Amino acid sequence: MLASVCADFTTLLAPKGRRAVHTLLDHRLKPYGSILEGHVYKYLKRKTLEETLEKIIAKYDATLIIAPDGPPLLNLLEIAEDAGVIIVGPSTAEIEKVSPKSLLYERCNQLDILSPPEYRVLTDTENFSTFRRELAFLHEKWHSPIVIKPDMGCGGQGLSIVLEKNKKNLKIAYEKAKVYDEAIILQKMVRGSSISLNLIGTTDLPKILSINKQFLCLSSPDGNTEYIGGLTPIEYEKVPAIIEDIRKLTADTGYRGYFGIDLVVDNKGYSIVDLNPRITTSYTGLREVSLVNPAQIMRDVALGNSPPTPRIEGSVRFGKVPFHSSTLELALEIFEMPGCLSPPFHFTDKPHAFFTAKGDDSEESKKKFSKYIQDTKGLIVSS
């Protein structure tokens, strides 16, 4: 995703020179620096990121922070705000009104916006025995599988689906979620299709950039829940109602910039599951089908200007392609394959590449994506 954002802003700012876009990267990515369109200012370790940003941020006109929700994102945004640079995206004050998840659900309830029933547990004051009793009560109340997840988290981190009152599974789910946040959400599982909206918040109504189908791997506590890809665009008939709900959610926040909404939809309607105050993975699909550079839309909104009207043409299927293992040589070889947006980095425990496949319609983009997966046959764990 970072490579896509750098490429789009580099294209937008090309008249200012190829070094108009700078980025800070994890030191482990140094062998891959050549695949980024933009100047890598510095490779650094995580513990020095905030210190480095404080030293250099005032040199720049604007910044776009790509980081996990919660303290990692908010801390970096605060540094940029203190330096007085333009923030490309929502501010800390805007984010804190609808984040973490429990605050979003509270606002949904206050505004009569449908979201799945939930209950919040604080692990620093309630032990596992209390958690277990509360979960048993909710099982009886909702007659449904229960989603256990950290109040602050993204990408399915620490999320599990609990189907029964198995003590071992409950303990695993409790500990997994607790790693990411001391507050845990217990939520009724709502069955349906998972979709997301990419939006741009403006001084007027939020504008939809794209509607995306999401492919998720939802797991029991002993597995891994993760986002594995999507399809853009899709049609959904309740868009006007969703826009009105989002307007109500963000009306008193001034929410401005790129953000995403996750929903579960069925033949009866929709439920809002999450609000992501940042660029999300589906950006990689949006940019493939957008007739307007998304970087221009973000830039114009950040400067207080009226952005161009979003327009889409074609279809794109995008997602992860997992590998048994990887080396630097293999990763760079995979990156040269058609459709590969990101290689399977060799330093990760579970390396995966990321592919995008564009077509005139969804059937063509799906076929191309399947072809890309077949081309990596023998290296893939699963598809």
Phi, psi and omega in degrees: 000319180301319179298322180294315180297315179300318180297317183290320178287327177295318176299316181297320186259015183308321179300338180273358179108155185294342181262023179288336181248120177245152178220153171256134184232151171303137184300336181289345181269003184305320179294347183254007185304330184290344183274353180268135173270097185151162182269124176278110182292317182198144170263133185211165177272154186306321185291345179256003184298308183295320179297317180294316181298319178301324183285328190250343192301326183294345179286345190252160178277324186208161178216147173239118182264123174247108184203161178299152179301158177093207184308319180303316180287313185295320180298317180290321177297320180298322178298315180294319180294319178297331180278349177081016179276161179289131179264122176270090184137177180297150179275170178298320181297322179290317182296318186291350178275344180228018180217136014281190185302320182299326178289321176299313181294325178298316178294321178300316180297318180296328185259009181058040174258130187287126171218157183298141176304141183211166178216137185256134179240133176260112185287343179280345178241344180238125182277181185296324180298318177294316177303316182295318179295319180295321179295319179298319178298317181291326175302314180292323183288317187264339183052049187207153167304154183240135175271126177247124184206156176292146179298325179243111181183168181210164176064022181080009180300128175070013184264136178222154173253123181252121183262335184216179185267043179286118187300318182297313180296321179297320180296318179297314181298318180300312182291323179298314181291323183296335179301325187264337181196143177289341176262131182240139176260129170254120189225139176297131179284123179259122182276143180157192179267144180264125176229164176222157175239131168266127185229160171236121178278129180234184177289345177256208177297147173297143181253137178279125175272320177196155171247131190233140168280139180250138173251116184240146171254102180267129191234157169289171185303331182273006177240192181239123174273133179204158173277128184242355176155191182196180178223130183225137354266170170230164178263145173211124190287344185263023181303314180303320180293321179296315180301319179295319178295319180293322177300317179294319181297324187252006187302319183259013180255340185069027186307113186230135180114185184284131172207171182228153176235132175256135180225156168248128184237148172217190184288353179262336182158216184214158174231136177278125184256324183201156172235123182255112186277045188192175171294136179245174185301329182295351173304325181297331176278316180307313186295335181286332185248354181282132177276352176242133178301117180302332178296325178293319179298314180295318180298314183297318179295317180299328180272359180082015179264163177282122183281158175295155180290127179296137178221140184233145177217130178091194182217150177219133172254132183219154179170178181279147171233104186283153181232152176301313181200174181209157171233167178300317182297316180295317181301315181291328176292316178298322182298334180280351181289149178303134175086351183281121181262328181215133183279166175281096185302133190287344186267002181264154180291324181234079185293144174213148172266166177232124184243149171233142180225115182260142177216175178290332178215177186295325181296318180292318181293324178295317180297319179296318180297316178299322179296318179298320179296317179298326180293340178258016183305138182100340180251348187270138174285309179202166182238000000 
